[in-house]
Amino acid sequence: MLLTNMKSNGISHGTNHSSPKPSGESVNIRKVETSVEKQEAMGVKITDQETVSPIGKTPKPEPSNSSPVSAASGSASHEENVNAGLHMSSNTNSFRSPINIQRSQVVMGPRWKGKGSEAKALANPISNSISDLQSSLLKSNSQGILSGCSVLLATNPQQTELLNQTCFGRPIITVDKHKQWFQFTLEEAFYLCFSLSCMKIVDGDHILKSNDELWEYMVSKQPYFINSFKAYSHLRVKNWVVRSGCQYGVDFVAYRHHPSLVHSEYGVLVFSDGNANNRLRVWSDFQCTLRLCGSVAKTLLILHVNRNGENGIGSCSSPSCLDRFSVDERTITRWSPERCREDQQCLCKS
């Protein structure tokens, strides 16, 4: 592999040693160094560690906290993966467990927007802003209003600022400058109401809705709401900023911090038992999605919601069923022979 060969030849970034090359292998030192320099200039981080710390409970905006790099479904054979140009592995426990990856795997680190953005993110963790928002909404006894497939909420200036900081909802422009309205998706509204318990929701007649009634309403409005909310809350609990990913052809995009400070790192697709949405059924789907995510410098993240047998009629009639669900996280990246030269040689010999 790239870094292994570099080390064995006595090559390090910025230096040029004259050690002989191994037999049976041609290495162009200048090309290797130039390739590394270009990758670093593009924001690509190269690591030679055996493991990479994956997404944790609270994502810290530090370059050393690399994200999960390579993973995918284990159902395909190794030969099929190689033919499709994909390098796959899986993490079925949680993001807190380390993921074993190949040495010298290229990792896309956080892409901060401008100088000082990382320092601002470290000084103002998202978790603190969410706590402030939770307290503010509780004190004002905030009530959202159901409106089709969204929820509307009237906010004061402090809540407007906190909602913008935590990236919940989108502001609606109104004539009244002293009263701001926010529009939430069903996942965002139910997360504030059910998970954080800081907002109540009423219908058009201002009748308060219980969690079970809201659950029934949202499931009827959005067929895949159960899976999408489980995936959304799974990332939000870990303090990732989650936004809609429709413009990238995915369900969500995940940010390490506020979008004004850093670019999103993941394009997220949500799956469940049975894969009823029929996505990524063939390798051409994988290639198209990977190409799209790669063109916008994002890693494809698959969240598979395991219902653990809760598929019968009436088994998901209330939000309490979420406690019995589990989520498997997998990332998928394209396999590059140039970056995995030793693996390529082993495959050729076998």
N, C-alpha and C positions, 0 to 999 in steps of 0.2 A: 504494500500500500504506500501511498505517497509519502507520508511523514516517516514511516518505518524505513523506507529506502533512503530518505534524506538523512536520517540519523545514522544509518549504517555506513553511509558514504562520508560522514563527517560534515554534512552540509547543514547549516542553520541559516535562518533568515538574516540577510545582511552580511554574511560571511561567505567566503569561497575557499574551501580547503582543497588540497590537491591529492587527497586519498584516492587510491585506485578504485575503479568501479567493479562491482561483482561481476563474475563471469556469466555470460548468457543474458545479460541485461544491459541495454543502452540507456543512459540517463544524460540528458542535456541539462547541465547545471544552470546555465543562464535562463533556459526556458522555465525550469522549476521555480527559480527565484522570482522571475517575472510574473509567473502565474500566481504565486503566493501574494506578491505585492498588489496585483490587480484585484485579487479576491479580498484583501484587507481594505483596499481603497473603496470597494463596493459595499463594505459593511459585512462581509462574510467572515465568520470566525472559524478558524481551524483548530481543532482540539485533538490531542493524542491520548486522552484519558480513556480508561476502560469503561467508565460509566459517566453519564451526564445527569445532573440533578434535574428531574422533570418538574412540572408545575406543582407547586406546593400549596399549602392552605392559604398563605398570603404571599403573592408573587412580589419579590423584591426586585426593583429595577436596577440590578447589578449585572454587568456583563458576564460575571462568573457563573450566574445562575442560568445556565443554558436550558432551553426548553426541550421537550421530547423531540427527537429528531427522526427516527425511522421506526415505523411499525405498520402493521396492517393485519388483515385477516389471515389466520393460519390455515384456512381451508384449502388454498391452492398449493400445489406441489412446488418444490424448489425449482424444478426445470421450468414450470410455467411462469414463475416470478422472474427468472432470468430472461426468458424469451420476451416477456412484456416490458423489460427494462425497469423493473421495480425492485426496490430493496425493502423487505418487510420484516417486522417483528411486532410483538404485542406486549401490552401492559394491562393485564386484566384485573389488577387489584385497585390501585388508585394512583394519582399523580405523585403521591408522597413516596412511592417506592422507586428506587433508581431503575433506569432502563439500560440494559446492556446493549451497547452498540459497537460497530466495527471501529477499530482505531483509525484515526485520521479522517473521520467522517466530517464533512463540512456542515457547520451549524449556523443557521441564520439567527444572529443575536438581535436584541432590541434595536430598532432603528429610531433613535431620538430625533426630534425636530428642533434642530438648532442647539447652540451652545447653552449650557445651563439648564436644559430640560430635565436631565437626569437628576440633578441636584434638587430641582423643584419637586420632582416626584418623590424623592427620598424624604424631603422635609414635610410633605403633605400626603401621607398615606390615604388611599381610598377608604380604608376601614374607618378612619377617624371622621371623614366627611359623612359616611353612611350613618355613623352613630349620632352625629349632630343632626342629620336629616330626620332620623327616627325620633329623636327627642322633640324636634320642632313640630313635626306632624302630630305627635301625641298631645302636646300642649294645646295645639289649636283645634284638636278634635276634627281633623280633616276628613271630609267625605267626598269621594269621587262619584261621578255620575256615569252610569252605563250608557253607552251610545254606540249601538251596533257592535262592531268588533274592536272597540276601543273604550277607554275610560277617560273622562275629562275631570280635571281638578283645578279649582281656583286657588291660587297661592298668593302669599304676601311676598314682599321683596326678599326677605331672608330665605324663605323656602325656594324661591326662584333661583337664587344663587346656589343653594345647596343641591337642588335638583340638577342644575347645570354642571356642578362639580362632580356629582356622582353618575351623571349620564343616565338618569331615569327620565323617560318620556321626551317629548319635543315641545318647545314653546309654540303657542298659537298667537299670532299677531292680532291684537284687538285695538279698538279706539281708546278704551280706558287705559291710561298709562299707569294708574295706581292699582290696577288689578290684572294679574297675569293668569292665563290659562295654560295648562299643560295637557297634552294628549299622550296617554300610555297605551302600549300594546296590552293584550290580555295577559301575557306572561309577566310583564312589568307590574301591572296592577295587582295581579294575584300574589306576586312575590311581596309587594308592600303590604298587602292586606293579610295574607296567610302566613308567610314566612317571618316577616318583620313585625307584624301586628301593630302597625303604626298608622294605618289608614282604613277607614270604613267605606263601603261602597253601597250606593242606593240606586234604585231604578229611576225611570223618568217621572214617576209619581212621588219620588222622595221617600220610598219605603225601603227601610234598611234590609239588606240581603245578608243571610248567614253564609258561612263558608261553604256549606253543602249546596245551598241554592246557587251561589256564584259558580261553584264547580260544575254543576249541571248545566248552567247557562253557557259557560265558556266551552264546555265539551260539545254542546249542540251547535255553537257558532264556528268552531274550529275543530275539524275531525281529528287532527293529530295534536291537539292541545296537551293531552296527558304526557306524551313523550317529549314534546318541545318544552313544556314547563319543567319537567324533571331535568332535562339537559341544561336549561337556562339557570335554574336554581343551583344545579351542581357546580357551574362555573362561578356564579355570583357568590356563593358561600366561600369560595376560595379567593374572593376579592378581585376577580377579573371583571373588567368592564365589558359587557356583552351588548352588542348592537345588531340590528338586522343585517343580514348578509345577502339580501336579494340582488344587489348590484354586482355581486361576485358569483352568483349562481349557487350560493350555499345558504344554510339556514341562519347562521349567526357568524359574526366576526368577533374575535376576542382581543382586547387591548390589555396591555400590562398596566396602563394608567390612563389618564384622560387623553382622548384623541388629539387634543391640541398640543400634547407633549410628545407623543410617541405614535408610530404607525401600528396598526393591528398586526399581530403575529400569526393568528390562526384563522383559517376559514373552516367553519364547523358544519358538519353534516350529522343529522340525528337519525339513528336507526333504532329499530325495536325488533322483538321476536317476530319472525316471519317476514320482515322487510317488506311491509305492505306498500311502501311508496315506490318500489321497483327501481330504485336508483342504484347505480354502480353494479349492475347485474352482469355486465360483460367487460372485457379488458379495455375496449374502446372507450367506455364511460370513464374508467380510471384515468386513461391517458388524457382525455379531454379535460377532466376536472383538474388533474395535476398540472397540465400545461397552463390552465387559466390561473391557478393559485401561484404557480411559479412565476408567471409574468407580472404578478403584482406583489412578489416577494412575501408570500404567505405559505405556511405549512398547512396541509390538509389534515384536519383533526376529525376523527370519527368518534362520536359518542354513541355507544350501543346501550340502549335501555333494556335491562333484563327485568322482565316482570315476574320472574320466578314463579310461574304457574298461575299468576293473577290475570288470566285471559277469559274467564267465563263471564256470562251475562250477570251483571250486578256486582261483580267483584271489584270494579273500579267506580262505584257509584258515589264515592266520597273521597276527599283528598287524603284520608287516612291511609289509603292504599299506597301512597308514595313512600311510606316508611318501609314497605316490603320490597320496593324496587332497588336495584343496584345499577351502577353505570360502569361500563368498561370503556377506557380511553385508548384510542389507537391513532397513531399518526402514520401517514403514508408519504414516502418520498421516492423520487425516481432514482433508480440505480445507475450510477455512472461508472463505466469501466475504467475511465482515466483516473478516478479517485479510489478505485478498489482494484488495483493492478494485481496484488497478490491473490485475491479471490478469483480473479479472472484466470490466472495461471493454474490455480488448483482445479478450476472447472474444466480447463482444457486438458489437463492431465487425466482427469477422471473420465 
